[in-house]
């Protein structure tokens, strides 16, 4: 068994938790806080591109989800699934 195969097997076994944005809840939280995408980006230190990616359906790591939820002052579970 080659190194590439071993690494692929390990990657399958290790599950990295990822989160997907609940779009409607995100929109409501943004409105409630009065943030624009650019404002949220600056406030939580996440790129505008990353935030737009989440809006379009990309997933993120728990750290990113936590930063966004904290900036919007809502629980992570309200914004991400």
MARLUMNU-813312 format. One line per 3 residues: number of its first residue (from 1); for each residue x negated, y negated, z of N, C-alpha, C. Coordinates in Angstrom, 2 decimals. Atoms other than C-alpha are relative to their C-alpha. Layout:
BEGIN
NUM> X:Y:Z:X:Y:Z:X:Y:Z; ...
***
This chain:
BEGIN
1> -0.85:1.18:0.00:0.00:0.00:0.00:-0.89:-1.24:0.00; 0.81:1.20:0.11:-1.48:-3.34:-1.06:0.42:-1.09:0.97; -0.26:1.12:-0.90:-1.63:-6.54:0.93:1.30:-0.73:-0.36
4> -1.21:0.69:0.44:1.12:-8.18:-1.15:1.24:0.75:0.45; -1.15:-0.82:-0.40:3.48:-5.29:-0.43:0.21:-0.07:1.50; -0.11:0.10:-1.46:2.70:-5.39:3.29:0.59:-1.35:0.41
7> -0.51:1.34:-0.33:3.32:-9.15:3.42:1.48:-0.11:-0.36; -1.40:0.04:0.40:6.60:-8.74:1.55:0.86:0.76:1.00; -0.73:-0.79:-0.99:7.71:-6.05:4.01:0.14:-0.76:1.32
10> -0.04:0.79:-1.24:6.82:-8.25:6.98:0.97:-1.15:-0.14; -0.90:1.14:0.23:8.68:-11.22:5.48:1.46:0.43:0.08; -1.38:-0.50:-0.07:11.82:-9.09:5.18:0.42:0.24:1.44
13> -0.31:-0.31:-1.39:11.60:-8.10:8.84:0.15:-1.24:0.86; -0.03:1.23:-0.78:11.02:-11.60:10.19:1.10:-0.89:-0.57; -1.10:0.84:0.46:14.18:-13.63:10.00:-0.17:-1.41:0.56
16> 0.11:1.39:-0.41:13.78:-17.38:10.09:1.41:-0.58:0.01; -1.35:0.56:-0.09:16.92:-19.08:11.32:0.08:-1.27:-0.84; -0.24:1.19:0.81:18.24:-21.58:8.84:1.44:-0.44:0.19
19> -1.31:0.60:-0.20:21.23:-23.87:8.96:0.45:-0.70:-1.26; -0.58:0.69:1.14:23.58:-25.20:6.32:0.95:-1.07:0.52; -0.78:1.16:-0.42:25.27:-28.58:6.64:1.49:0.21:-0.20
22> -1.46:0.07:0.15:29.02:-28.82:7.29:0.28:-1.40:-0.53; -0.01:1.29:0.68:29.57:-31.61:4.80:1.03:-0.98:0.57; -1.04:0.92:-0.52:32.85:-33.06:6.12:-0.35:-0.53:1.38
25> 0.40:0.42:-1.34:31.59:-33.13:9.70:-1.16:-0.99:-0.07; 1.13:0.91:0.20:28.38:-34.79:8.49:0.49:-1.37:-0.43; -0.54:1.29:0.48:30.33:-37.48:6.62:0.67:-0.76:1.14
28> -0.69:0.65:-1.12:32.47:-38.19:9.70:-1.00:-0.56:1.02; 1.02:0.45:-0.96:29.43:-38.42:11.98:-0.78:-1.20:-0.54; 0.70:1.13:0.63:27.67:-40.73:9.51:0.85:-1.27:0.09
31> -0.91:1.16:-0.09:30.71:-43.02:9.39:0.10:-0.51:1.42; -0.14:0.39:-1.40:31.08:-43.00:13.16:-1.22:-0.77:0.51; 1.23:0.67:-0.43:27.45:-44.05:13.65:-0.39:-1.18:-0.89
34> 0.31:1.09:0.91:27.40:-46.44:10.69:-1.31:0.15:-0.74; 1.25:-0.26:0.71:24.37:-44.80:9.10:0.20:0.12:-1.50; 0.14:-0.35:1.42:23.45:-44.80:5.44:-0.97:1.19:-0.03
37> 0.97:-1.09:0.13:21.37:-41.91:4.12:-1.41:-0.53:0.31; 1.32:0.59:-0.25:18.32:-44.20:4.15:-0.19:-0.31:1.48; 0.08:0.31:-1.43:19.08:-45.34:7.71:-0.19:1.25:0.85
40> 0.14:-1.26:-0.73:19.48:-41.79:8.95:-1.41:0.56:-0.21; 1.34:-0.48:0.32:16.25:-40.83:7.20:-1.05:-0.68:0.87; 0.97:0.75:-0.82:14.30:-43.56:8.98:0.16:0.32:1.48
43> -0.27:-0.21:-1.43:15.96:-42.92:12.33:-0.50:1.36:0.49; 0.38:-1.34:-0.48:15.23:-39.19:12.47:-1.28:0.54:-0.64; 1.28:-0.41:0.57:12.07:-39.01:10.35:0.08:1.14:-1.00
46> -0.19:-1.03:1.03:13.46:-36.75:7.64:0.15:-0.72:-1.33; -0.02:0.69:1.28:13.00:-37.65:4.00:1.42:-0.09:-0.58; -1.28:0.18:0.69:15.90:-38.96:1.96:0.26:1.20:-0.92
49> -0.12:-1.15:0.90:15.24:-36.14:-0.51:0.50:1.23:0.76; -0.43:-1.15:-0.80:15.65:-33.53:2.24:1.46:-0.13:0.40; -1.39:0.20:-0.40:18.91:-35.06:3.42:0.93:0.21:-1.19
52> -0.82:-0.25:1.19:20.29:-35.13:-0.13:0.03:1.48:-0.35; 0.03:-1.44:0.23:19.19:-31.52:-0.49:1.02:0.73:0.87; -0.97:-0.59:-0.91:21.26:-30.60:2.56:1.43:-0.28:-0.47
55> -1.33:0.37:0.49:24.25:-32.46:1.14:0.39:0.86:-1.20; -0.25:-0.82:1.19:23.90:-30.43:-2.06:0.03:1.50:0.29; -0.13:-1.41:-0.35:23.83:-27.13:-0.15:-1.25:0.72:0.42
58> 1.23:-0.64:-0.47:20.21:-26.46:0.77:0.11:0.30:1.49; 0.04:-0.32:-1.43:19.43:-24.96:4.16:-1.23:-0.65:0.63; 1.13:0.59:-0.71:17.11:-26.30:6.83:-0.33:0.84:1.22
61> 0.42:-0.66:-1.23:15.19:-25.06:9.84:0.69:-0.66:1.19; -0.67:0.48:-1.21:16.50:-25.51:13.36:-0.53:-1.36:0.43; 0.57:1.29:-0.41:14.10:-28.42:14.01:0.63:-1.15:-0.77
64> -0.61:1.04:0.83:15.55:-30.43:11.13:1.45:-0.21:0.41; -1.40:0.09:-0.43:19.12:-29.64:12.18:0.10:-0.76:1.32; 0.00:0.66:-1.31:18.31:-30.77:15.72:-0.27:-1.51:-0.14
67> 0.32:1.42:0.20:16.77:-34.07:14.55:1.22:-0.76:-0.53; -1.16:0.67:0.60:19.83:-34.91:12.44:1.14:-0.09:1.02; -1.08:0.00:-0.99:22.32:-33.92:15.14:-0.28:-1.00:1.12
70> 0.37:0.94:-1.06:20.43:-35.92:17.76:0.19:-1.45:-0.48; -0.15:1.36:0.54:20.35:-39.01:15.53:1.47:-0.39:-0.12; -1.43:0.28:0.16:24.10:-38.70:14.95:0.77:0.20:1.30
73> -0.57:-0.17:-1.34:24.73:-37.93:18.65:1.15:1.00:0.02; -0.98:-1.08:0.00:26.66:-34.72:17.99:-0.73:1.33:0.20; 0.63:-1.31:-0.14:25.98:-31.06:18.82:-0.37:0.59:-1.35
76> 0.44:-0.64:1.24:24.08:-29.10:16.18:1.11:0.85:-0.58; -1.05:-0.90:0.46:26.96:-26.64:15.99:1.18:-0.74:-0.67; -1.05:0.79:0.67:29.32:-29.45:14.93:-0.38:-0.33:-1.44
79> 0.47:0.43:1.32:27.18:-30.30:11.89:-0.52:1.13:-0.88; 0.65:-1.06:0.77:25.62:-26.98:10.86:0.61:1.35:0.29; -0.47:-1.39:-0.18:26.64:-23.39:10.30:-1.14:0.94:-0.31
***
